[in-house]
Amino acid sequence: MTTTARSHFNRDIQRAEAMLDQVRYLDDDVTRTQLALDLRVAAIAMAVGAMDAHLCNKYVDCPSTVLKAYAKGRWNGSLPKACADARLPASDVLDTSRKAGPAWGI
């Protein structure tokens, strides 16, 4: 999971950097200055979103998936120390009545 989270983060950051690369071509024209500023702001927002998604995937989704598998007896072996020490809302993580995660798709 952490490798996937990191690859998604890297891809999103590359997209933000590509937006910033395009700004160089707009800065020379005074009439396009506002567009250049908008692209910079959008690139920053995209980078912040990428970091948020990466941290969520790495430090929330992965441990909660492990804990759910452990609670349902599908985890072979002992619970990893990092998961055992994680401060997560266990009632939400271990609640088997919930059939789907939050509707965060945008």
Backbone atoms as SQL, in Angstrom:
CREATE TABLE atoms (id INTEGER PRIMARY KEY, chain TEXT, resi INTEGER, resn TEXT, atom TEXT, x REAL, y REAL, z REAL);
INSERT INTO atoms VALUES
  (1, 'A', 1, 'MET', 'N', 0.823, -1.201, 0.000),
  (2, 'A', 1, 'MET', 'CA', 0.000, 0.000, 0.000),
  (3, 'A', 1, 'MET', 'C', 0.858, 1.252, 0.000),
  (4, 'A', 2, 'THR', 'N', 1.941, 1.276, 0.792),
  (5, 'A', 2, 'THR', 'CA', 2.734, 2.499, 0.856),
  (6, 'A', 2, 'THR', 'C', 3.432, 2.783, -0.466),
  (7, 'A', 3, 'THR', 'N', 3.804, 1.734, -1.207),
  (8, 'A', 3, 'THR', 'CA', 4.421, 1.943, -2.519),
  (9, 'A', 3, 'THR', 'C', 3.403, 2.562, -3.475),
  (10, 'A', 4, 'THR', 'N', 2.191, 2.065, -3.448),
  (11, 'A', 4, 'THR', 'CA', 1.138, 2.618, -4.301),
  (12, 'A', 4, 'THR', 'C', 0.851, 4.057, -3.909),
  (13, 'A', 5, 'ALA', 'N', 0.757, 4.325, -2.619),
  (14, 'A', 5, 'ALA', 'CA', 0.498, 5.691, -2.157),
  (15, 'A', 5, 'ALA', 'C', 1.599, 6.626, -2.634),
  (16, 'A', 6, 'ARG', 'N', 2.838, 6.171, -2.559),
  (17, 'A', 6, 'ARG', 'CA', 3.961, 7.010, -2.982),
  (18, 'A', 6, 'ARG', 'C', 3.952, 7.231, -4.495),
  (19, 'A', 7, 'SER', 'N', 3.618, 6.213, -5.265),
  (20, 'A', 7, 'SER', 'CA', 3.582, 6.387, -6.721),
  (21, 'A', 7, 'SER', 'C', 2.464, 7.345, -7.130),
  (22, 'A', 8, 'HIS', 'N', 1.323, 7.275, -6.447),
  (23, 'A', 8, 'HIS', 'CA', 0.239, 8.225, -6.723),
  (24, 'A', 8, 'HIS', 'C', 0.675, 9.640, -6.366),
  (25, 'A', 9, 'PHE', 'N', 1.357, 9.781, -5.237),
  (26, 'A', 9, 'PHE', 'CA', 1.851, 11.091, -4.817),
  (27, 'A', 9, 'PHE', 'C', 2.834, 11.639, -5.848),
  (28, 'A', 10, 'ASN', 'N', 3.776, 10.812, -6.277),
  (29, 'A', 10, 'ASN', 'CA', 4.764, 11.255, -7.263),
  (30, 'A', 10, 'ASN', 'C', 4.099, 11.696, -8.566),
  (31, 'A', 11, 'ARG', 'N', 3.102, 10.938, -9.005),
  (32, 'A', 11, 'ARG', 'CA', 2.400, 11.284, -10.240),
  (33, 'A', 11, 'ARG', 'C', 1.659, 12.621, -10.099),
  (34, 'A', 12, 'ASP', 'N', 1.006, 12.821, -8.967),
  (35, 'A', 12, 'ASP', 'CA', 0.283, 14.075, -8.747),
  (36, 'A', 12, 'ASP', 'C', 1.237, 15.260, -8.663),
  (37, 'A', 13, 'ILE', 'N', 2.374, 15.079, -8.022),
  (38, 'A', 13, 'ILE', 'CA', 3.366, 16.154, -7.931),
  (39, 'A', 13, 'ILE', 'C', 3.928, 16.476, -9.312),
  (40, 'A', 14, 'GLN', 'N', 4.148, 15.467, -10.131),
  (41, 'A', 14, 'GLN', 'CA', 4.624, 15.713, -11.501),
  (42, 'A', 14, 'GLN', 'C', 3.609, 16.537, -12.282),
  (43, 'A', 15, 'ARG', 'N', 2.329, 16.273, -12.078),
  (44, 'A', 15, 'ARG', 'CA', 1.293, 17.055, -12.756),
  (45, 'A', 15, 'ARG', 'C', 1.310, 18.506, -12.273),
  (46, 'A', 16, 'ALA', 'N', 1.501, 18.714, -10.975),
  (47, 'A', 16, 'ALA', 'CA', 1.580, 20.077, -10.441),
  (48, 'A', 16, 'ALA', 'C', 2.805, 20.799, -11.001),
  (49, 'A', 17, 'GLU', 'N', 3.928, 20.097, -11.085),
  (50, 'A', 17, 'GLU', 'CA', 5.146, 20.697, -11.641),
  (51, 'A', 17, 'GLU', 'C', 4.971, 21.017, -13.125),
  (52, 'A', 18, 'ALA', 'N', 4.243, 20.190, -13.838),
  (53, 'A', 18, 'ALA', 'CA', 3.983, 20.460, -15.261),
  (54, 'A', 18, 'ALA', 'C', 3.170, 21.741, -15.420),
  (55, 'A', 19, 'MET', 'N', 2.226, 21.963, -14.505),
  (56, 'A', 19, 'MET', 'CA', 1.462, 23.214, -14.548),
  (57, 'A', 19, 'MET', 'C', 2.390, 24.402, -14.328),
  (58, 'A', 20, 'LEU', 'N', 3.303, 24.267, -13.360),
  (59, 'A', 20, 'LEU', 'CA', 4.233, 25.365, -13.098),
  (60, 'A', 20, 'LEU', 'C', 5.168, 25.604, -14.279),
  (61, 'A', 21, 'ASP', 'N', 5.540, 24.540, -14.973),
  (62, 'A', 21, 'ASP', 'CA', 6.394, 24.700, -16.161),
  (63, 'A', 21, 'ASP', 'C', 5.697, 25.540, -17.225),
  (64, 'A', 22, 'GLN', 'N', 4.399, 25.385, -17.353),
  (65, 'A', 22, 'GLN', 'CA', 3.651, 26.149, -18.356),
  (66, 'A', 22, 'GLN', 'C', 3.575, 27.638, -18.021),
  (67, 'A', 23, 'VAL', 'N', 3.697, 27.962, -16.752),
  (68, 'A', 23, 'VAL', 'CA', 3.620, 29.362, -16.325),
  (69, 'A', 23, 'VAL', 'C', 4.747, 30.189, -16.943),
  (70, 'A', 24, 'ARG', 'N', 5.895, 29.568, -17.155),
  (71, 'A', 24, 'ARG', 'CA', 7.026, 30.301, -17.752),
  (72, 'A', 24, 'ARG', 'C', 6.659, 30.936, -19.081),
  (73, 'A', 25, 'TYR', 'N', 5.807, 30.284, -19.825),
  (74, 'A', 25, 'TYR', 'CA', 5.427, 30.789, -21.144),
  (75, 'A', 25, 'TYR', 'C', 4.369, 31.889, -21.059),
  (76, 'A', 26, 'LEU', 'N', 3.711, 31.992, -19.917),
  (77, 'A', 26, 'LEU', 'CA', 2.652, 32.984, -19.760),
  (78, 'A', 26, 'LEU', 'C', 3.148, 34.277, -19.108),
  (79, 'A', 27, 'ASP', 'N', 4.224, 34.202, -18.340),
  (80, 'A', 27, 'ASP', 'CA', 4.705, 35.363, -17.611),
  (81, 'A', 27, 'ASP', 'C', 5.170, 36.495, -18.521),
  (82, 'A', 28, 'ASP', 'N', 5.550, 36.197, -19.742),
  (83, 'A', 28, 'ASP', 'CA', 6.059, 37.226, -20.644),
  (84, 'A', 28, 'ASP', 'C', 4.963, 38.137, -21.185),
  (85, 'A', 29, 'ASP', 'N', 3.752, 37.677, -21.168),
  (86, 'A', 29, 'ASP', 'CA', 2.637, 38.430, -21.733),
  (87, 'A', 29, 'ASP', 'C', 1.800, 39.019, -20.600),
  (88, 'A', 30, 'VAL', 'N', 1.731, 40.346, -20.541),
  (89, 'A', 30, 'VAL', 'CA', 1.018, 41.019, -19.463),
  (90, 'A', 30, 'VAL', 'C', -0.453, 40.617, -19.432),
  (91, 'A', 31, 'THR', 'N', -1.056, 40.366, -20.561),
  (92, 'A', 31, 'THR', 'CA', -2.484, 40.027, -20.601),
  (93, 'A', 31, 'THR', 'C', -2.758, 38.649, -20.014),
  (94, 'A', 32, 'ARG', 'N', -1.725, 37.828, -19.911),
  (95, 'A', 32, 'ARG', 'CA', -1.922, 36.479, -19.378),
  (96, 'A', 32, 'ARG', 'C', -1.391, 36.330, -17.952),
  (97, 'A', 33, 'THR', 'N', -1.073, 37.442, -17.303),
  (98, 'A', 33, 'THR', 'CA', -0.523, 37.388, -15.954),
  (99, 'A', 33, 'THR', 'C', -1.502, 36.746, -14.972),
  (100, 'A', 34, 'GLN', 'N', -2.787, 37.060, -15.076),
  (101, 'A', 34, 'GLN', 'CA', -3.772, 36.480, -14.168),
  (102, 'A', 34, 'GLN', 'C', -3.863, 34.969, -14.362),
  (103, 'A', 35, 'LEU', 'N', -3.804, 34.513, -15.596),
  (104, 'A', 35, 'LEU', 'CA', -3.818, 33.075, -15.857),
  (105, 'A', 35, 'LEU', 'C', -2.580, 32.416, -15.241),
  (106, 'A', 36, 'ALA', 'N', -1.435, 33.064, -15.361),
  (107, 'A', 36, 'ALA', 'CA', -0.215, 32.524, -14.763),
  (108, 'A', 36, 'ALA', 'C', -0.369, 32.411, -13.246),
  (109, 'A', 37, 'LEU', 'N', -0.931, 33.435, -12.624),
  (110, 'A', 37, 'LEU', 'CA', -1.157, 33.403, -11.180),
  (111, 'A', 37, 'LEU', 'C', -2.132, 32.284, -10.812),
  (112, 'A', 38, 'ASP', 'N', -3.194, 32.152, -11.591),
  (113, 'A', 38, 'ASP', 'CA', -4.178, 31.089, -11.330),
  (114, 'A', 38, 'ASP', 'C', -3.545, 29.703, -11.451),
  (115, 'A', 39, 'LEU', 'N', -2.680, 29.540, -12.429),
  (116, 'A', 39, 'LEU', 'CA', -2.007, 28.241, -12.584),
  (117, 'A', 39, 'LEU', 'C', -1.079, 27.956, -11.407),
  (118, 'A', 40, 'ARG', 'N', -0.397, 28.973, -10.921),
  (119, 'A', 40, 'ARG', 'CA', 0.469, 28.779, -9.745),
  (120, 'A', 40, 'ARG', 'C', -0.367, 28.353, -8.531),
  (121, 'A', 41, 'VAL', 'N', -1.466, 29.043, -8.303),
  (122, 'A', 41, 'VAL', 'CA', -2.333, 28.711, -7.164),
  (123, 'A', 41, 'VAL', 'C', -2.892, 27.295, -7.323),
  (124, 'A', 42, 'ALA', 'N', -3.314, 26.948, -8.536),
  (125, 'A', 42, 'ALA', 'CA', -3.845, 25.604, -8.788),
  (126, 'A', 42, 'ALA', 'C', -2.773, 24.535, -8.563),
  (127, 'A', 43, 'ALA', 'N', -1.550, 24.814, -8.965),
  (128, 'A', 43, 'ALA', 'CA', -0.459, 23.855, -8.772),
  (129, 'A', 43, 'ALA', 'C', -0.181, 23.653, -7.284),
  (130, 'A', 44, 'ILE', 'N', -0.220, 24.731, -6.518),
  (131, 'A', 44, 'ILE', 'CA', -0.010, 24.613, -5.070),
  (132, 'A', 44, 'ILE', 'C', -1.140, 23.803, -4.443),
  (133, 'A', 45, 'ALA', 'N', -2.375, 24.090, -4.834),
  (134, 'A', 45, 'ALA', 'CA', -3.516, 23.335, -4.310),
  (135, 'A', 45, 'ALA', 'C', -3.399, 21.854, -4.672),
  (136, 'A', 46, 'MET', 'N', -2.963, 21.578, -5.891),
  (137, 'A', 46, 'MET', 'CA', -2.804, 20.189, -6.319),
  (138, 'A', 46, 'MET', 'C', -1.728, 19.488, -5.488),
  (139, 'A', 47, 'ALA', 'N', -0.640, 20.185, -5.209),
  (140, 'A', 47, 'ALA', 'CA', 0.438, 19.600, -4.416),
  (141, 'A', 47, 'ALA', 'C', -0.017, 19.327, -2.980),
  (142, 'A', 48, 'VAL', 'N', -0.776, 20.249, -2.409),
  (143, 'A', 48, 'VAL', 'CA', -1.308, 20.038, -1.055),
  (144, 'A', 48, 'VAL', 'C', -2.266, 18.853, -1.048),
  (145, 'A', 49, 'GLY', 'N', -3.107, 18.754, -2.072),
  (146, 'A', 49, 'GLY', 'CA', -4.011, 17.617, -2.182),
  (147, 'A', 49, 'GLY', 'C', -3.269, 16.300, -2.332),
  (148, 'A', 50, 'ALA', 'N', -2.185, 16.325, -3.083),
  (149, 'A', 50, 'ALA', 'CA', -1.372, 15.112, -3.261),
  (150, 'A', 50, 'ALA', 'C', -0.769, 14.663, -1.939),
  (151, 'A', 51, 'MET', 'N', -0.273, 15.620, -1.157),
  (152, 'A', 51, 'MET', 'CA', 0.307, 15.269, 0.141),
  (153, 'A', 51, 'MET', 'C', -0.769, 14.738, 1.081),
  (154, 'A', 52, 'ASP', 'N', -1.939, 15.344, 1.070),
  (155, 'A', 52, 'ASP', 'CA', -3.030, 14.878, 1.915),
  (156, 'A', 52, 'ASP', 'C', -3.427, 13.451, 1.549),
  (157, 'A', 53, 'ALA', 'N', -3.568, 13.185, 0.254),
  (158, 'A', 53, 'ALA', 'CA', -3.936, 11.836, -0.204),
  (159, 'A', 53, 'ALA', 'C', -2.861, 10.828, 0.169),
  (160, 'A', 54, 'HIS', 'N', -1.602, 11.218, 0.014),
  (161, 'A', 54, 'HIS', 'CA', -0.489, 10.313, 0.348),
  (162, 'A', 54, 'HIS', 'C', -0.505, 9.964, 1.834),
  (163, 'A', 55, 'LEU', 'N', -0.636, 10.971, 2.681),
  (164, 'A', 55, 'LEU', 'CA', -0.643, 10.722, 4.122),
  (165, 'A', 55, 'LEU', 'C', -1.848, 9.894, 4.533),
  (166, 'A', 56, 'CYS', 'N', -2.989, 10.167, 3.933),
  (167, 'A', 56, 'CYS', 'CA', -4.192, 9.390, 4.245),
  (168, 'A', 56, 'CYS', 'C', -3.997, 7.931, 3.848),
  (169, 'A', 57, 'ASN', 'N', -3.498, 7.690, 2.648),
  (170, 'A', 57, 'ASN', 'CA', -3.280, 6.314, 2.187),
  (171, 'A', 57, 'ASN', 'C', -2.250, 5.601, 3.050),
  (172, 'A', 58, 'LYS', 'N', -1.173, 6.286, 3.354),
  (173, 'A', 58, 'LYS', 'CA', -0.069, 5.630, 4.062),
  (174, 'A', 58, 'LYS', 'C', -0.358, 5.418, 5.536),
  (175, 'A', 59, 'TYR', 'N', -0.960, 6.396, 6.186),
  (176, 'A', 59, 'TYR', 'CA', -1.080, 6.339, 7.632),
  (177, 'A', 59, 'TYR', 'C', -2.490, 6.080, 8.147),
  (178, 'A', 60, 'VAL', 'N', -3.473, 6.001, 7.266),
  (179, 'A', 60, 'VAL', 'CA', -4.832, 5.705, 7.713),
  (180, 'A', 60, 'VAL', 'C', -5.374, 4.465, 7.006),
  (181, 'A', 61, 'ASP', 'N', -5.425, 4.507, 5.687),
  (182, 'A', 61, 'ASP', 'CA', -6.008, 3.395, 4.942),
  (183, 'A', 61, 'ASP', 'C', -5.265, 2.079, 5.163),
  (184, 'A', 62, 'CYS', 'N', -3.956, 2.120, 5.102),
  (185, 'A', 62, 'CYS', 'CA', -3.174, 0.888, 5.246),
  (186, 'A', 62, 'CYS', 'C', -3.332, 0.277, 6.640),
  (187, 'A', 63, 'PRO', 'N', -3.098, 1.039, 7.724),
  (188, 'A', 63, 'PRO', 'CA', -3.278, 0.424, 9.049),
  (189, 'A', 63, 'PRO', 'C', -4.716, -0.017, 9.315),
  (190, 'A', 64, 'SER', 'N', -5.698, 0.744, 8.846),
  (191, 'A', 64, 'SER', 'CA', -7.082, 0.345, 9.104),
  (192, 'A', 64, 'SER', 'C', -7.429, -0.937, 8.346),
  (193, 'A', 65, 'THR', 'N', -6.874, -1.114, 7.154),
  (194, 'A', 65, 'THR', 'CA', -7.101, -2.351, 6.397),
  (195, 'A', 65, 'THR', 'C', -6.499, -3.543, 7.132),
  (196, 'A', 66, 'VAL', 'N', -5.300, -3.359, 7.668),
  (197, 'A', 66, 'VAL', 'CA', -4.648, -4.431, 8.428),
  (198, 'A', 66, 'VAL', 'C', -5.478, -4.768, 9.670),
  (199, 'A', 67, 'LEU', 'N', -5.935, -3.745, 10.391),
  (200, 'A', 67, 'LEU', 'CA', -6.720, -3.990, 11.607),
  (201, 'A', 67, 'LEU', 'C', -8.033, -4.707, 11.300),
  (202, 'A', 68, 'LYS', 'N', -8.693, -4.321, 10.222),
  (203, 'A', 68, 'LYS', 'CA', -9.942, -4.994, 9.847),
  (204, 'A', 68, 'LYS', 'C', -9.680, -6.460, 9.514),
  (205, 'A', 69, 'ALA', 'N', -8.633, -6.723, 8.753),
  (206, 'A', 69, 'ALA', 'CA', -8.296, -8.109, 8.404),
  (207, 'A', 69, 'ALA', 'C', -7.962, -8.909, 9.663),
  (208, 'A', 70, 'TYR', 'N', -7.254, -8.293, 10.584),
  (209, 'A', 70, 'TYR', 'CA', -6.890, -8.950, 11.836),
  (210, 'A', 70, 'TYR', 'C', -8.139, -9.267, 12.654),
  (211, 'A', 71, 'ALA', 'N', -9.055, -8.299, 12.723),
  (212, 'A', 71, 'ALA', 'CA', -10.285, -8.491, 13.502),
  (213, 'A', 71, 'ALA', 'C', -11.162, -9.589, 12.907),
  (214, 'A', 72, 'LYS', 'N', -11.136, -9.759, 11.594),
  (215, 'A', 72, 'LYS', 'CA', -11.962, -10.764, 10.930),
  (216, 'A', 72, 'LYS', 'C', -11.250, -12.107, 10.792),
  (217, 'A', 73, 'GLY', 'N', -10.039, -12.210, 11.343),
  (218, 'A', 73, 'GLY', 'CA', -9.292, -13.459, 11.299),
  (219, 'A', 73, 'GLY', 'C', -8.654, -13.760, 9.956),
  (220, 'A', 74, 'ARG', 'N', -8.547, -12.760, 9.105),
  (221, 'A', 74, 'ARG', 'CA', -7.935, -12.957, 7.786),
  (222, 'A', 74, 'ARG', 'C', -6.466, -12.543, 7.754),
  (223, 'A', 75, 'TRP', 'N', -5.937, -12.106, 8.879),
  (224, 'A', 75, 'TRP', 'CA', -4.533, -11.696, 8.940),
  (225, 'A', 75, 'TRP', 'C', -3.730, -12.843, 9.524),
  (226, 'A', 76, 'ASN', 'N', -2.768, -13.339, 8.767),
  (227, 'A', 76, 'ASN', 'CA', -1.932, -14.441, 9.237),
  (228, 'A', 76, 'ASN', 'C', -0.787, -13.886, 10.069),
  (229, 'A', 77, 'GLY', 'N', -0.596, -14.451, 11.234),
  (230, 'A', 77, 'GLY', 'CA', 0.493, -14.008, 12.098),
  (231, 'A', 77, 'GLY', 'C', 0.025, -12.981, 13.110),
  (232, 'A', 78, 'SER', 'N', 1.003, -12.354, 13.745),
  (233, 'A', 78, 'SER', 'CA', 0.672, -11.373, 14.772),
  (234, 'A', 78, 'SER', 'C', 0.479, -9.998, 14.145),
  (235, 'A', 79, 'LEU', 'N', -0.177, -9.143, 14.899),
  (236, 'A', 79, 'LEU', 'CA', -0.416, -7.783, 14.444),
  (237, 'A', 79, 'LEU', 'C', 0.912, -7.024, 14.437),
  (238, 'A', 80, 'PRO', 'N', 1.244, -6.353, 13.324),
  (239, 'A', 80, 'PRO', 'CA', 2.500, -5.592, 13.279),
  (240, 'A', 80, 'PRO', 'C', 2.530, -4.544, 14.386),
  (241, 'A', 81, 'LYS', 'N', 3.723, -4.334, 14.944),
  (242, 'A', 81, 'LYS', 'CA', 3.880, -3.387, 16.057),
  (243, 'A', 81, 'LYS', 'C', 3.371, -2.002, 15.690),
  (244, 'A', 82, 'ALA', 'N', 3.631, -1.550, 14.473),
  (245, 'A', 82, 'ALA', 'CA', 3.187, -0.216, 14.066),
  (246, 'A', 82, 'ALA', 'C', 1.665, -0.106, 14.122),
  (247, 'A', 83, 'CYS', 'N', 0.967, -1.185, 13.764),
  (248, 'A', 83, 'CYS', 'CA', -0.497, -1.162, 13.820),
  (249, 'A', 83, 'CYS', 'C', -0.979, -1.290, 15.260),
  (250, 'A', 84, 'ALA', 'N', -0.292, -2.096, 16.038),
  (251, 'A', 84, 'ALA', 'CA', -0.689, -2.265, 17.438),
  (252, 'A', 84, 'ALA', 'C', -0.546, -0.955, 18.200),
  (253, 'A', 85, 'ASP', 'N', 0.434, -0.144, 17.838),
  (254, 'A', 85, 'ASP', 'CA', 0.681, 1.125, 18.520),
  (255, 'A', 85, 'ASP', 'C', -0.081, 2.297, 17.923),
  (256, 'A', 86, 'ALA', 'N', -0.717, 2.109, 16.770),
  (257, 'A', 86, 'ALA', 'CA', -1.403, 3.212, 16.089),
  (258, 'A', 86, 'ALA', 'C', -2.578, 3.709, 16.914),
  (259, 'A', 87, 'ARG', 'N', -2.721, 5.022, 16.959),
  (260, 'A', 87, 'ARG', 'CA', -3.851, 5.633, 17.676),
  (261, 'A', 87, 'ARG', 'C', -4.956, 5.923, 16.656),
  (262, 'A', 88, 'LEU', 'N', -5.783, 4.918, 16.431),
  (263, 'A', 88, 'LEU', 'CA', -6.899, 5.036, 15.491),
  (264, 'A', 88, 'LEU', 'C', -8.203, 4.860, 16.242),
  (265, 'A', 89, 'PRO', 'N', -9.284, 5.426, 15.737),
  (266, 'A', 89, 'PRO', 'CA', -10.584, 5.182, 16.368),
  (267, 'A', 89, 'PRO', 'C', -10.998, 3.734, 16.111),
  (268, 'A', 90, 'ALA', 'N', -10.653, 2.860, 17.036),
  (269, 'A', 90, 'ALA', 'CA', -10.840, 1.415, 16.833),
  (270, 'A', 90, 'ALA', 'C', -12.289, 1.062, 16.541),
  (271, 'A', 91, 'SER', 'N', -13.235, 1.754, 17.144),
  (272, 'A', 91, 'SER', 'CA', -14.635, 1.399, 16.900),
  (273, 'A', 91, 'SER', 'C', -14.992, 1.587, 15.433),
  (274, 'A', 92, 'ASP', 'N', -14.479, 2.640, 14.805),
  (275, 'A', 92, 'ASP', 'CA', -14.744, 2.854, 13.382),
  (276, 'A', 92, 'ASP', 'C', -14.005, 1.844, 12.522),
  (277, 'A', 93, 'VAL', 'N', -12.778, 1.532, 12.890),
  (278, 'A', 93, 'VAL', 'CA', -11.958, 0.614, 12.100),
  (279, 'A', 93, 'VAL', 'C', -12.503, -0.804, 12.162),
  (280, 'A', 94, 'LEU', 'N', -12.920, -1.221, 13.336),
  (281, 'A', 94, 'LEU', 'CA', -13.334, -2.611, 13.524),
  (282, 'A', 94, 'LEU', 'C', -14.828, -2.833, 13.310),
  (283, 'A', 95, 'ASP', 'N', -15.561, -1.786, 13.009),
  (284, 'A', 95, 'ASP', 'CA', -17.000, -1.900, 12.784),
  (285, 'A', 95, 'ASP', 'C', -17.263, -2.681, 11.493),
  (286, 'A', 96, 'THR', 'N', -17.751, -3.900, 11.640),
  (287, 'A', 96, 'THR', 'CA', -17.990, -4.743, 10.466),
  (288, 'A', 96, 'THR', 'C', -19.354, -4.498, 9.842),
  (289, 'A', 97, 'SER', 'N', -20.200, -3.684, 10.485),
  (290, 'A', 97, 'SER', 'CA', -21.524, -3.430, 9.918),
  (291, 'A', 97, 'SER', 'C', -21.463, -2.432, 8.773),
  (292, 'A', 98, 'ARG', 'N', -20.406, -1.647, 8.709),
  (293, 'A', 98, 'ARG', 'CA', -20.267, -0.665, 7.640),
  (294, 'A', 98, 'ARG', 'C', -19.833, -1.363, 6.358),
  (295, 'A', 99, 'LYS', 'N', -20.593, -1.202, 5.316),
  (296, 'A', 99, 'LYS', 'CA', -20.322, -1.919, 4.071),
  (297, 'A', 99, 'LYS', 'C', -19.417, -1.152, 3.117),
  (298, 'A', 100, 'ALA', 'N', -19.328, 0.159, 3.262),
  (299, 'A', 100, 'ALA', 'CA', -18.508, 0.952, 2.345),
  (300, 'A', 100, 'ALA', 'C', -17.884, 2.115, 3.097),
  (301, 'A', 101, 'GLY', 'N', -16.796, 2.611, 2.561),
  (302, 'A', 101, 'GLY', 'CA', -16.129, 3.767, 3.147),
  (303, 'A', 101, 'GLY', 'C', -16.866, 5.047, 2.813),
  (304, 'A', 102, 'PRO', 'N', -16.350, 6.151, 3.303),
  (305, 'A', 102, 'PRO', 'CA', -16.974, 7.434, 3.015),
  (306, 'A', 102, 'PRO', 'C', -16.976, 7.715, 1.516),
  (307, 'A', 103, 'ALA', 'N', -17.928, 8.474, 1.045),
  (308, 'A', 103, 'ALA', 'CA', -18.029, 8.825, -0.375),
  (309, 'A', 103, 'ALA', 'C', -17.165, 10.041, -0.645),
  (310, 'A', 104, 'TRP', 'N', -15.852, 9.836, -0.697),
  (311, 'A', 104, 'TRP', 'CA', -14.913, 10.938, -0.898),
  (312, 'A', 104, 'TRP', 'C', -14.567, 11.154, -2.354),
  (313, 'A', 105, 'GLY', 'N', -15.116, 10.351, -3.259),
  (314, 'A', 105, 'GLY', 'CA', -14.789, 10.516, -4.678),
  (315, 'A', 105, 'GLY', 'C', -15.218, 11.883, -5.182),
  (316, 'A', 106, 'ILE', 'N', -14.330, 12.509, -5.882),
  (317, 'A', 106, 'ILE', 'CA', -14.633, 13.852, -6.422),
  (318, 'A', 106, 'ILE', 'C', -14.660, 13.765, -7.926);
